[in-house]
Each structure stands twice: as structure tokens, then as C-alpha cells.
Amino acid sequence: MLLALERDTKTLPLENPPLTYAKLNDTHQKMRQKQLEILRAKTPEQRMQLAIAQSVYLINLSRTELEQKMSKVEAKIQWVRVNYGKQLAEQYRQALITKEQQA
């Protein structure tokens, strides 16, 4: 299936220079409208549960990919590094070491 690349002309509220971003979209417009209709019919609680479930799924998927390349603990640290930065990853590593020493 080919992905259609749409240019969004909106700019992010940043100072110089303004950034433009592109959205990848391979969903037919009628299906996208139906998805929005279904989503809008949900309660805020249902939408939040859906967002959390999708986030958990994607986090687990990305961690699984890393775990195929390194130990489970190193994969967790690497995941934090990729998503939150080196400083937080090192703090997480130290927390894991401290927890292990206390056990």
C-alpha cells in the first residue's frame, strides 16, 4: 500500500524559523471520517482508555525490538535514552543499580 504524503501548511508555535510538518496518511478519506465519527461518539474516559492502550502497545512493540538486540535491562535503558534523553537514561540506570543492590 502506498502512503500519500500530505503537506500541512500549519506552523508550530516556535520562534525562528517556523517549522512545517508533514502528515503521512494511507487511510481513505471516507474511512478517516468514519473513524472520527466513532471517536467523537466516545466519552472522554473511553477516549483516554483507547489512547493509553495504544501507547502501551507501541511502547511494548518498540521495547520488544530493542530486546532482540540486547538484554532486557539494557533495552529498557536504551528505550529511555531514545525517548527521553541520555541524562534521564543514566538516572534510570543508577536507580536500577540501587534497586538491585537493596534486593
N, C-alpha and C positions, 0 to 999 in steps of 0.2 A: 504494500500500500504506500502510495506517495504522500508525503507530508506537504501541505500547502504552507508556504511561509507568508504570513501577513505582516505588513509593516504597521505598527501602531504609531500614530503621529503624536501621541501624548508625550510629554516630557516629565521626567521625575523631578520632584521639587528640590533640586540641588542647585548649588551655585555653579559657577563657571566650570566647564561648559555644560549646558543642559544635556542630559543623556536621553537617547531614544532607545526603545527596546522593541524587539520583535516577538510575536507570539507564534508558536508552532501550532497548527490546528489541522488534524486529519478527520475531524468529525463533520459530517454533513450538516448544513445549516438547520434543516428541519429537526434532525436528531438533537442538535445542540439546544434548540428552542424547547423541545420536549423535556430534555434534562433540566433546563432551568425552571420549567413549569413544575416539574416534580419536586425539585429542590425548594422552590418558593412555597410549596404547599406544606412542607415540613415545619415542625415547630423549631424554635431556636435550640431547644435541647436535642432534638433529633439531628439537626444540622451539626451541632457540636460533637455529638457521638460519632457521626459519619466522618468528620474531619479528624478526630482523634484516631479512629480505626484506620483511616487511610495513612495517617502519619506513622502509626505503629507498624503498619505493613511495610511502608517504604524504608523506615529505619532498619527493620529486621532484614529486608532484602539487601540493603547496602552493607550491613554488617556481615551477612552470610557471604557476600562476595569477598570481603576482606578476610574472613575466617578461612577461606580456601587457600589463602596465600600466606597466612601466619597464624600464630597461636591465638586462642580466643581472647586472652587478656590483651595481647599486643594489638589485636584487631579492634578492640574497644577503644584503646588509647589512640590508635591511628584514626578511628572514626571521629573521636572528639577533636583531634588535630585538624582534620579536613573540614569539619563543620563549625568549629568554634575557635580554632587557632592554637598555635604552639604553646602559648603561656598556660591556657586552661588545660591542655593535654598534659603538660608537665605537672600541674597541680593535681590532676586526676591520678597520674602515675604515682605521685607521692602519697596520695590518700589510699590507694590500693596497697602500697608497700606498708604503710602504717597499719592498715586493717589486717593485713596478713601477719604482721609481727605481733599484734594483740591477740590473734587467734590461738 
